[in-house]
């Protein structure tokens, strides 16, 4: 099976997974499926897939617990499927490391678009990692260093663990440090898709990155919200108020 094009579906709705399997195969993907959390986690940890589509409501072990256990061992991209209107599950999923989410019921074309966007981002990182020599070895702003080729973030020399989506978001902001990046631009560059009106994923990713960088922020947010416009990575916070 072609690992780079292999999607693992973890959902207890057998009829839905069969329909999605047929649709995704027609789009050129290899697909396998698991119908409970325990077996789904085992397959995910085996590392035979490029991406996981994971339902929250699962027998044996719910999707959020599957994601928590998976993230302790693997950074394989995950798209969560949640019940429509269940904002708590979506936010928690993003907070513990999901790359994206879709609410059920969803359009199969939208699922494919989300999968392709996440895989493009993941593949770009792998290609960057294998490049020799890399065109840009690191991005440094004050005490923050980003190494795009390995998705490594260091703050005061200490590694800060970021998901692929969080790293992509921070990379866009750091490259434009001191300048406002609109929410639309940030979503397209970091998440690989246009921002929809009620999509909270961008805001949750920003919140996650803020929390992870807070210990070196010298009392000031590194990522500032510009109301009605977007976000900026603050140069003064990055340098602790110095030059």
BELJOLIN-V329240 format. One record per pair of residues at least 4 apart in sequence whose ideal C-beta (glycine too) atoms are under 7 Angstrom apart, sorted by sequence separation. I is the first residue (numbers start at 1). J is the second residue. If there is no record, write none. Layout:
I,J + I,J
This chain:
2,6 + 13,17 + 14,18 + 15,19 + 16,20 + 17,21 + 18,22 + 19,23 + 20,24 + 21,25 + 22,26 + 23,27 + 25,29 + 36,40 + 37,41 + 38,42 + 39,43 + 40,44 + 41,45 + 42,46 + 58,62 + 61,65 + 63,67 + 64,68 + 65,69 + 66,70 + 67,71 + 70,74 + 82,86 + 86,90 + 87,91 + 88,92 + 89,93 + 90,94 + 91,95 + 92,96 + 94,98 + 102,106 + 106,110 + 108,112 + 109,113 + 110,114 + 111,115 + 112,116 + 113,117 + 114,118 + 115,119 + 116,120 + 117,121 + 118,122 + 119,123 + 120,124 + 121,125 + 122,126 + 123,127 + 124,128 + 125,129 + 126,130 + 127,131 + 154,158 + 162,166 + 163,167 + 164,168 + 165,169 + 166,170 + 167,171 + 168,172 + 169,173 + 170,174 + 171,175 + 172,176 + 181,185 + 182,186 + 183,187 + 184,188 + 185,189 + 186,190 + 187,191 + 195,199 + 200,204 + 201,205 + 202,206 + 203,207 + 204,208 + 205,209 + 206,210 + 207,211 + 208,212 + 209,213 + 210,214 + 213,217 + 217,221 + 226,230 + 234,238 + 235,239 + 239,243 + 1,6 + 11,16 + 24,29 + 34,39 + 44,49 + 57,62 + 58,63 + 61,66 + 93,98 + 106,111 + 140,145 + 147,152 + 154,159 + 155,160 + 162,167 + 176,181 + 181,186 + 188,193 + 217,222 + 226,231 + 233,238 + 236,241 + 11,17 + 25,31 + 34,40 + 56,62 + 57,63 + 128,134 + 153,159 + 154,160 + 187,193 + 188,194 + 225,231 + 226,232 + 24,31 + 56,63 + 82,89 + 94,101 + 138,145 + 139,146 + 146,153 + 152,159 + 153,160 + 187,194 + 195,202 + 224,231 + 9,17 + 44,52 + 55,63 + 56,64 + 58,66 + 82,90 + 93,101 + 102,110 + 138,146 + 162,170 + 173,181 + 187,195 + 223,231 + 224,232 + 34,43 + 54,63 + 102,111 + 138,147 + 145,154 + 153,162 + 172,181 + 213,222 + 21,31 + 137,147 + 184,194 + 191,201 + 223,233 + 224,234 + 9,20 + 32,43 + 67,78 + 82,93 + 90,101 + 144,155 + 184,195 + 191,202 + 210,221 + 222,233 + 9,21 + 21,33 + 54,66 + 102,114 + 136,148 + 143,155 + 183,195 + 222,234 + 54,67 + 80,93 + 143,156 + 151,164 + 210,223 + 221,234 + 100,114 + 153,167 + 172,186 + 209,223 + 220,234 + 134,149 + 187,202 + 222,237 + 17,33 + 151,167 + 186,202 + 220,236 + 221,237 + 222,238 + 7,24 + 63,80 + 153,170 + 169,186 + 172,189 + 206,223 + 220,237 + 40,58 + 80,98 + 100,118 + 131,149 + 172,190 + 78,97 + 79,98 + 82,101 + 84,103 + 99,118 + 183,202 + 218,237 + 41,61 + 78,98 + 79,99 + 83,103 + 84,104 + 128,148 + 129,149 + 217,237 + 14,35 + 37,58 + 78,99 + 79,100 + 80,101 + 81,102 + 82,103 + 83,104 + 128,149 + 129,150 + 169,190 + 7,29 + 9,31 + 36,58 + 37,59 + 38,60 + 77,99 + 79,101 + 82,104 + 168,190 + 218,240 + 5,28 + 12,35 + 36,59 + 37,60 + 38,61 + 79,102 + 81,104 + 148,171 + 218,241 + 5,29 + 6,30 + 7,31 + 8,32 + 9,33 + 10,34 + 11,35 + 12,36 + 36,60 + 37,61 + 52,76 + 54,78 + 56,80 + 146,170 + 5,30 + 37,62 + 41,66 + 45,70 + 51,76 + 56,81 + 64,89 + 71,96 + 146,171 + 165,190 + 206,231 + 37,63 + 40,66 + 44,70 + 51,77 + 52,78 + 53,79 + 54,80 + 55,81 + 56,82 + 67,93 + 71,97 + 125,151 + 165,191 + 47,74 + 49,76 + 54,81 + 2,30 + 37,65 + 41,69 + 45,73 + 51,79 + 53,81 + 64,92 + 68,96 + 146,174 + 1,30 + 37,66 + 41,70 + 45,74 + 64,93 + 67,96 + 10,40 + 44,74 + 67,97 + 144,174 + 67,98 + 44,76 + 64,96 + 139,171 + 56,89 + 141,174 + 8,43 + 79,114 + 139,174 + 8,44 + 79,115 + 139,175 + 141,177 + 169,205 + 169,206 + 79,118 + 125,164 + 166,205 + 170,209 + 165,205 + 169,209 + 8,49 + 77,118 + 6,48 + 7,49 + 10,52 + 122,164 + 166,208 + 6,49 + 12,55 + 121,164 + 166,209 + 6,50 + 7,51 + 8,52 + 9,53 + 10,54 + 11,55 + 186,230 + 3,48 + 5,50 + 10,55 + 77,122 + 186,231 + 3,49 + 4,50 + 7,53 + 12,58 + 180,226 + 1,48 + 3,50 + 12,59 + 121,168 + 182,229 + 183,230 + 10,58 + 182,230 + 180,229 + 181,230 + 162,212 + 173,223 + 180,230 + 181,231 + 181,232 + 160,212 + 180,232 + 160,213 + 179,232 + 178,232 + 10,66 + 177,233 + 178,235 + 155,213 + 173,231 + 177,235 + 173,232 + 174,233 + 156,216 + 173,233 + 155,216 + 51,115 + 99,163 + 99,164 + 97,163 + 99,165 + 51,118 + 51,119 + 50,119 + 11,81 + 121,192 + 120,192 + 143,216 + 117,191 + 118,192 + 117,192 + 117,193 + 114,193 + 113,193 + 23,108 + 27,112 + 77,164 + 20,108 + 75,163 + 75,164 + 100,191 + 141,233 + 141,235 + 144,238 + 143,238 + 142,238 + 141,238 + 142,239 + 101,201 + 100,201 + 94,201 + 7,115 + 91,200 + 95,204 + 90,200 + 94,204 + 94,205 + 87,200 + 91,204 + 95,208
